[in-house]
């Protein structure tokens, strides 16, 4: 796992972080991790697989359609481009 150092954090922000951590019964470091995770990876984020599945359902794509596409697909590996 990566380690992060935060420089020049104001005293007010540091105190507020400690208070918030105490309210959640965790260390200041654990609170910082929770804040960062919630910010960069929110629970409501759209995941690619979910989005593709919803789009497929919306347009009425069925398993039979996918199987038909797979049957017509060229399974040979692509040739690299020659420059």
N, CA, C and O atoms as a MOPAC input file, in Angstrom:
PM7 MOZYME 1SCF
protein

 N      0.83900 1    -1.18300 1     0.00000 1
 C      0.00000 1     0.00000 1     0.00000 1
 C      0.87900 1     1.23900 1     0.00000 1
 O      2.00500 1     1.23000 1     0.49800 1
 N      0.34400 1     2.28800 1    -0.56200 1
 C      1.07800 1     3.54000 1    -0.65900 1
 C      1.00800 1     4.30000 1     0.65900 1
 O      0.05400 1     4.16400 1     1.42500 1
 N      2.03500 1     5.10200 1     0.90500 1
 C      2.06300 1     5.99700 1     2.05600 1
 C      2.01300 1     7.42600 1     1.53800 1
 O      2.62800 1     7.74800 1     0.52200 1
 N      1.28100 1     8.27700 1     2.23800 1
 C      1.10900 1     9.65800 1     1.81400 1
 C      1.48500 1    10.57400 1     2.97600 1
 O      1.12500 1    10.31500 1     4.12500 1
 N      2.20000 1    11.63100 1     2.67000 1
 C      2.52700 1    12.65400 1     3.66300 1
 C      1.79500 1    13.93100 1     3.27600 1
 O      1.84400 1    14.36500 1     2.12500 1
 N      1.12100 1    14.52300 1     4.24400 1
 C      0.40800 1    15.77400 1     3.98600 1
 C      1.16900 1    16.89300 1     4.68700 1
 O      1.30200 1    16.90300 1     5.91000 1
 N      1.65600 1    17.81700 1     3.90300 1
 C      2.42400 1    18.93800 1     4.44600 1
 C      1.54200 1    20.18600 1     4.51800 1
 O      0.55500 1    20.32500 1     3.79600 1
 N      1.93800 1    21.07700 1     5.41000 1
 C      1.32000 1    22.39600 1     5.53900 1
 C     -0.17500 1    22.33800 1     5.84300 1
 O     -0.93600 1    23.18400 1     5.37600 1
 N     -0.59400 1    21.35300 1     6.61600 1
 C     -1.97700 1    21.28500 1     7.07000 1
 C     -2.14300 1    22.29700 1     8.19700 1
 O     -1.35200 1    22.30900 1     9.14100 1
 N     -3.14900 1    23.13300 1     8.10600 1
 C     -3.32900 1    24.16600 1     9.13500 1
 C     -3.65300 1    23.52100 1    10.47800 1
 O     -4.17600 1    22.40900 1    10.54500 1
 N     -3.32700 1    24.25000 1    11.54600 1
 C     -3.62400 1    23.75100 1    12.89100 1
 C     -5.12300 1    23.54100 1    13.07700 1
 O     -5.55000 1    22.59100 1    13.73300 1
 N     -5.92200 1    24.44300 1    12.49100 1
 C     -7.37800 1    24.32900 1    12.61600 1
 C     -7.89000 1    23.05400 1    11.94700 1
 O     -8.73400 1    22.34800 1    12.49700 1
 N     -7.36800 1    22.77200 1    10.75700 1
 C     -7.78600 1    21.56000 1    10.04600 1
 C     -7.34100 1    20.31700 1    10.81300 1
 O     -8.07600 1    19.33100 1    10.87500 1
 N     -6.15300 1    20.35900 1    11.39400 1
 C     -5.64300 1    19.21300 1    12.15300 1
 C     -6.50200 1    18.96200 1    13.39200 1
 O     -6.83700 1    17.81900 1    13.70500 1
 N     -6.85100 1    20.03400 1    14.08800 1
 C     -7.71800 1    19.88800 1    15.26400 1
 C     -9.09100 1    19.34400 1    14.86300 1
 O     -9.62900 1    18.45500 1    15.52300 1
 N     -9.65300 1    19.88500 1    13.77900 1
 C    -10.96600 1    19.42400 1    13.32100 1
 C    -10.91700 1    17.95100 1    12.92400 1
 O    -11.86200 1    17.20100 1    13.16900 1
 N     -9.82100 1    17.54900 1    12.31700 1
 C     -9.65100 1    16.15100 1    11.92300 1
 C     -9.61600 1    15.24900 1    13.15300 1
 O    -10.23200 1    14.18400 1    13.16500 1
 N     -8.89700 1    15.67700 1    14.17900 1
 C     -8.82800 1    14.88400 1    15.41200 1
 C    -10.20200 1    14.77500 1    16.07400 1
 O    -10.56900 1    13.71400 1    16.58000 1
 N    -10.95900 1    15.87400 1    16.07000 1
 C    -12.30400 1    15.85600 1    16.65300 1
 C    -13.20200 1    14.90700 1    15.86100 1
 O    -13.92900 1    14.09500 1    16.43400 1
 N    -13.13900 1    15.02200 1    14.54200 1
 C    -13.95300 1    14.15400 1    13.68900 1
 C    -13.58400 1    12.68600 1    13.89900 1
 O    -14.46100 1    11.82500 1    13.95800 1
 N    -12.29500 1    12.40700 1    14.00900 1
 C    -11.83300 1    11.02800 1    14.24400 1
 C    -12.37100 1    10.50000 1    15.57100 1
 O    -12.81300 1     9.35400 1    15.65900 1
 N    -12.33000 1    11.33400 1    16.59200 1
 C    -12.83700 1    10.91900 1    17.90300 1
 C    -14.33700 1    10.63400 1    17.83300 1
 O    -14.81900 1     9.69700 1    18.46900 1
 N    -15.06500 1    11.42400 1    17.07400 1
 C    -16.51200 1    11.21000 1    16.93000 1
 C    -16.81100 1     9.87700 1    16.25300 1
 O    -17.85000 1     9.26600 1    16.50700 1
 N    -15.89700 1     9.42400 1    15.39000 1
 C    -16.08200 1     8.15300 1    14.68900 1
 C    -15.32000 1     7.00400 1    15.34100 1
 O    -15.23800 1     5.90900 1    14.78400 1
 N    -14.76400 1     7.26200 1    16.52300 1
 C    -14.01600 1     6.24900 1    17.28500 1
 C    -12.87700 1     5.62700 1    16.48500 1
 O    -12.71100 1     4.40700 1    16.47800 1
 N    -12.09800 1     6.46400 1    15.81300 1
 C    -10.93900 1     5.97500 1    15.09200 1
 C     -9.79900 1     6.98200 1    15.19800 1
 O     -9.98700 1     8.12100 1    15.62400 1
 N     -8.64200 1     6.53800 1    14.80900 1
 C     -7.46700 1     7.41100 1    14.86000 1
 C     -7.56900 1     8.48400 1    13.77900 1
 O     -8.36800 1     8.37000 1    12.85000 1
 N     -6.74900 1     9.52900 1    13.91100 1
 C     -6.72700 1    10.58500 1    12.90100 1
 C     -6.29300 1    10.00500 1    11.56000 1
 O     -6.81600 1    10.40000 1    10.51800 1
 N     -5.34800 1     9.07900 1    11.57400 1
 C     -4.89100 1     8.45200 1    10.32900 1
 C     -6.00900 1     7.64100 1     9.68000 1
 O     -6.19700 1     7.70900 1     8.46600 1
 N     -6.74600 1     6.88100 1    10.47100 1
 C     -7.86800 1     6.09900 1     9.93500 1
 C     -8.95500 1     7.02600 1     9.40100 1
 O     -9.60600 1     6.72100 1     8.40200 1
 N     -9.14800 1     8.16100 1    10.07400 1
 C    -10.15000 1     9.13200 1     9.61100 1
 C     -9.73400 1     9.72300 1     8.26800 1
 O    -10.56900 1     9.89500 1     7.37900 1
 N     -8.45100 1    10.03200 1     8.11600 1
 C     -7.96000 1    10.56200 1     6.84000 1
 C     -8.16600 1     9.54200 1     5.72100 1
 O     -8.57000 1     9.89800 1     4.61400 1
 N     -7.88700 1     8.27400 1     6.01900 1
 C     -8.10300 1     7.23100 1     5.01000 1
 C     -9.57000 1     7.16100 1     4.61100 1
 O     -9.89300 1     7.06100 1     3.42800 1
 N    -10.45700 1     7.21400 1     5.59900 1
 C    -11.89200 1     7.14400 1     5.32700 1
 C    -12.35100 1     8.33800 1     4.48300 1
 O    -13.14700 1     8.17800 1     3.55800 1
 N    -11.84900 1     9.52900 1     4.80300 1
 C    -12.21100 1    10.73000 1     4.05000 1
 C    -11.74200 1    10.60700 1     2.61300 1
 O    -12.50100 1    10.89000 1     1.68500 1
 N    -10.50000 1    10.18800 1     2.42000 1
 C     -9.95700 1    10.05200 1     1.06500 1
 C    -10.71300 1     8.99700 1     0.26600 1
 O    -11.06500 1     9.23800 1    -0.88900 1
 N    -10.96700 1     7.83800 1     0.85700 1
 C    -11.69900 1     6.76800 1     0.16500 1
 C    -13.09200 1     7.23400 1    -0.24300 1
 O    -13.52500 1     7.00000 1    -1.37100 1
 N    -13.79200 1     7.89500 1     0.67800 1
 C    -15.15600 1     8.35100 1     0.38100 1
 C    -15.16400 1     9.42000 1    -0.70600 1
 O    -16.12200 1     9.53400 1    -1.47000 1
 N    -14.09200 1    10.19800 1    -0.76800 1
 C    -14.02800 1    11.27100 1    -1.75300 1
 C    -13.68500 1    10.76100 1    -3.14200 1
 O    -14.32800 1    11.14000 1    -4.12100 1
 N    -12.68600 1     9.91200 1    -3.23400 1
 C    -12.24300 1     9.47400 1    -4.56200 1
 C    -12.95800 1     8.22200 1    -5.05200 1
 O    -12.92000 1     7.92200 1    -6.24500 1
 N    -13.60700 1     7.49000 1    -4.16000 1
 C    -14.34000 1     6.29100 1    -4.55400 1
 C    -15.70900 1     6.27600 1    -3.88900 1
 O    -15.97500 1     5.43200 1    -3.03400 1
 N    -16.58600 1     7.21100 1    -4.27800 1
 C    -17.90400 1     7.28300 1    -3.63200 1
 C    -18.72700 1     6.02300 1    -3.87700 1
 O    -18.56800 1     5.35100 1    -4.89500 1
 N    -19.60500 1     5.71600 1    -2.93100 1
 C    -20.44100 1     4.50800 1    -3.02800 1
 C    -21.35000 1     4.53900 1    -4.24300 1
 O    -21.62100 1     3.49400 1    -4.83300 1
 N    -21.82300 1     5.70400 1    -4.62600 1
 C    -22.77300 1     5.81700 1    -5.72100 1
 C    -22.13200 1     5.89200 1    -7.09300 1
 O    -22.80600 1     6.19600 1    -8.07700 1
 N    -20.81900 1     5.61600 1    -7.17300 1
 C    -20.15600 1     5.74900 1    -8.47700 1
 C    -20.65500 1     4.67500 1    -9.43200 1
 O    -21.03600 1     3.57900 1    -9.02300 1
 N    -20.64400 1     5.01300 1   -10.68700 1
 C    -21.09900 1     4.07700 1   -11.70300 1
 C    -19.93000 1     3.17000 1   -12.07200 1
 O    -18.84400 1     3.64600 1   -12.40100 1
 N    -20.15500 1     1.89500 1   -12.01700 1
 C    -19.12700 1     0.93000 1   -12.38600 1
 C    -19.38200 1     0.50000 1   -13.82700 1
 O    -20.52800 1     0.42600 1   -14.26800 1
 N    -18.31000 1     0.22000 1   -14.54900 1
 C    -18.40700 1    -0.07200 1   -15.97600 1
 C    -19.32000 1    -1.26200 1   -16.26000 1
 O    -20.18700 1    -1.17900 1   -17.13000 1
 N    -19.13800 1    -2.35800 1   -15.54600 1
 C    -19.96600 1    -3.54200 1   -15.77700 1
 C    -21.43600 1    -3.27400 1   -15.53100 1
 O    -22.29300 1    -3.72300 1   -16.29200 1
 N    -21.72600 1    -2.54500 1   -14.47100 1
 C    -23.10400 1    -2.20300 1   -14.16100 1
 C    -23.69400 1    -1.31400 1   -15.24900 1
 O    -24.83200 1    -1.51500 1   -15.67300 1
 N    -22.91800 1    -0.33100 1   -15.69800 1
 C    -23.39800 1     0.58000 1   -16.74100 1
 C    -23.68100 1    -0.17400 1   -18.03600 1
 O    -24.70800 1     0.05700 1   -18.67500 1
 N    -22.78300 1    -1.07300 1   -18.42800 1
 C    -22.98500 1    -1.84400 1   -19.65700 1
 C    -24.20400 1    -2.75100 1   -19.54200 1
 O    -24.97400 1    -2.88700 1   -20.49300 1
 N    -24.37600 1    -3.36300 1   -18.39300 1
 C    -25.52000 1    -4.23300 1   -18.16600 1
 C    -26.83200 1    -3.44900 1   -18.25800 1
 O    -27.79400 1    -3.91000 1   -18.87200 1
 N    -26.86400 1    -2.27400 1   -17.65200 1
 C    -28.07200 1    -1.44800 1   -17.70600 1
 C    -28.36800 1    -0.99400 1   -19.12900 1
 O    -29.52400 1    -0.98500 1   -19.55200 1
 N    -27.32400 1    -0.61500 1   -19.87200 1
 C    -27.52100 1    -0.19100 1   -21.26000 1
 C    -28.07000 1    -1.34400 1   -22.09600 1
 O    -28.96500 1    -1.14900 1   -22.91800 1
 N    -27.53100 1    -2.54800 1   -21.88300 1
 C    -27.98100 1    -3.71400 1   -22.63300 1
 C    -29.44900 1    -4.01000 1   -22.36100 1
 O    -30.21200 1    -4.30000 1   -23.28200 1
 N    -29.83800 1    -3.93700 1   -21.09400 1
 C    -31.23700 1    -4.17500 1   -20.74400 1
 C    -32.14200 1    -3.11300 1   -21.35500 1
 O    -33.24200 1    -3.40600 1   -21.82500 1
 N    -31.65700 1    -1.87600 1   -21.33900 1
 C    -32.46300 1    -0.75900 1   -21.84900 1
 C    -32.76600 1    -0.91500 1   -23.33500 1
 O    -33.86900 1    -0.59800 1   -23.78100 1
 N    -31.78200 1    -1.40800 1   -24.11200 1
 C    -32.01600 1    -1.56200 1   -25.55500 1
 C    -32.57900 1    -2.93400 1   -25.90000 1
 O    -32.86100 1    -3.20900 1   -27.06600 1
 N    -32.74500 1    -3.79800 1   -24.90300 1
 C    -33.37000 1    -5.09300 1   -25.13700 1
 C    -32.42200 1    -6.17300 1   -25.61800 1
 O    -32.87100 1    -7.14500 1   -26.22700 1
 N    -31.13100 1    -6.04100 1   -25.36700 1
 C    -30.15100 1    -7.04900 1   -25.77500 1
 C    -30.35800 1    -8.31800 1   -24.94700 1
 O    -30.49300 1    -8.25600 1   -23.72500 1
 N    -30.38200 1    -9.46600 1   -25.62300 1
 C    -30.59500 1   -10.73800 1   -24.93500 1
 C    -29.34300 1   -11.60000 1   -25.03400 1
 O    -28.41100 1   -11.27200 1   -25.76700 1
 N    -29.32800 1   -12.69200 1   -24.29900 1
 C    -28.20900 1   -13.63700 1   -24.37900 1
 C    -28.09000 1   -14.21100 1   -25.78400 1
 O    -26.98200 1   -14.46900 1   -26.25500 1
 N    -29.21900 1   -14.41400 1   -26.45800 1
 C    -29.18900 1   -14.92400 1   -27.83400 1
 C    -28.48300 1   -13.93200 1   -28.75600 1
 O    -27.75000 1   -14.33400 1   -29.65900 1
 N    -28.70400 1   -12.63500 1   -28.52800 1
 C    -28.02000 1   -11.61200 1   -29.32900 1
 C    -26.50600 1   -11.68000 1   -29.12200 1
 O    -25.73600 1   -11.59900 1   -30.07900 1
 N    -26.09600 1   -11.82500 1   -27.88800 1
 C    -24.66800 1   -11.89800 1   -27.57700 1
 C    -24.06100 1   -13.14300 1   -28.21000 1
 O    -22.96800 1   -13.08200 1   -28.77200 1
 N    -24.75800 1   -14.26900 1   -28.12400 1
 C    -24.26100 1   -15.50600 1   -28.73300 1
 C    -24.12800 1   -15.35900 1   -30.24500 1
 O    -23.16100 1   -15.84900 1   -30.82900 1
 N    -25.08100 1   -14.69500 1   -30.88200 1
 C    -25.01600 1   -14.47500 1   -32.33000 1
 C    -23.81900 1   -13.59900 1   -32.68600 1
 O    -23.15300 1   -13.83900 1   -33.69300 1
 N    -23.54500 1   -12.59700 1   -31.87800 1
 C    -22.38500 1   -11.74500 1   -32.12000 1
 C    -21.08400 1   -12.53900 1   -31.96500 1
 O    -20.14900 1   -12.36100 1   -32.74600 1
 N    -21.02700 1   -13.39900 1   -30.97100 1
 C    -19.82100 1   -14.19500 1   -30.74500 1
 C    -19.58300 1   -15.18800 1   -31.88300 1
 O    -18.43400 1   -15.48300 1   -32.21300 1
 N    -20.64200 1   -15.70100 1   -32.47900 1
 C    -20.49500 1   -16.65200 1   -33.58400 1
 C    -19.94200 1   -15.98600 1   -34.83400 1
 O    -19.21800 1   -16.61700 1   -35.60400 1
 N    -20.27200 1   -14.73000 1   -35.04200 1
 C    -19.80300 1   -14.03800 1   -36.24600 1
 C    -18.46000 1   -13.34600 1   -36.03600 1
 O    -17.85700 1   -12.86000 1   -36.99300 1
 N    -17.99500 1   -13.30000 1   -34.80700 1
 C    -16.73700 1   -12.63400 1   -34.48600 1
 C    -15.55600 1   -13.43200 1   -35.00900 1
 O    -15.53800 1   -14.66000 1   -34.92800 1
 N    -14.58100 1   -12.73500 1   -35.54100 1
 C    -13.35600 1   -13.36900 1   -36.01000 1
 C    -12.46700 1   -13.63400 1   -34.79700 1
 O    -12.01600 1   -12.69300 1   -34.14400 1
 N    -12.21200 1   -14.90000 1   -34.49100 1
 C    -11.45900 1   -15.26500 1   -33.29700 1
 C     -9.95200 1   -15.24200 1   -33.52000 1
 O     -9.18600 1   -15.45100 1   -32.57900 1
 N     -9.51600 1   -14.99000 1   -34.75500 1
 C     -8.07800 1   -14.94100 1   -35.02500 1
 C     -7.47000 1   -13.68700 1   -34.41600 1
 O     -8.08600 1   -12.62100 1   -34.42600 1
 N     -6.26100 1   -13.81700 1   -33.88700 1
 C     -5.63900 1   -12.62800 1   -33.30500 1
 C     -5.35000 1   -11.58900 1   -34.38200 1
 O     -5.07500 1   -11.93200 1   -35.53200 1
 N     -5.41400 1   -10.34200 1   -34.00700 1
 C     -5.16900 1    -9.25500 1   -34.95100 1
 C     -3.69400 1    -9.23900 1   -35.32900 1
 O     -2.82300 1    -9.54900 1   -34.51600 1
 N     -3.43900 1    -8.87700 1   -36.55700 1
 C     -2.06300 1    -8.74100 1   -37.02800 1
 C     -1.55300 1    -7.35300 1   -36.63100 1
 O     -2.27800 1    -6.36600 1   -36.74700 1
 N     -0.31500 1    -7.28200 1   -36.16600 1
 C      0.22200 1    -5.95700 1   -35.81300 1
 C      0.35900 1    -5.08300 1   -37.06300 1
 O      0.55500 1    -5.59000 1   -38.16800 1
 N      0.25600 1    -3.79600 1   -36.87900 1
 C      0.37100 1    -2.86100 1   -37.99500 1
 C      1.83100 1    -2.79000 1   -38.44600 1
 O      2.75900 1    -2.85000 1   -37.64100 1
 N      1.99200 1    -2.66400 1   -39.73400 1
 C      3.32000 1    -2.51700 1   -40.31400 1
 C      3.48400 1    -1.07100 1   -40.78100 1
 O      2.67500 1    -0.56300 1   -41.55800 1
 N      4.52300 1    -0.42800 1   -40.30700 1
 C      4.77100 1     0.95700 1   -40.69100 1
 C      5.95500 1     1.04000 1   -41.63100 1
 O      6.32200 1     2.13100 1   -42.06800 1

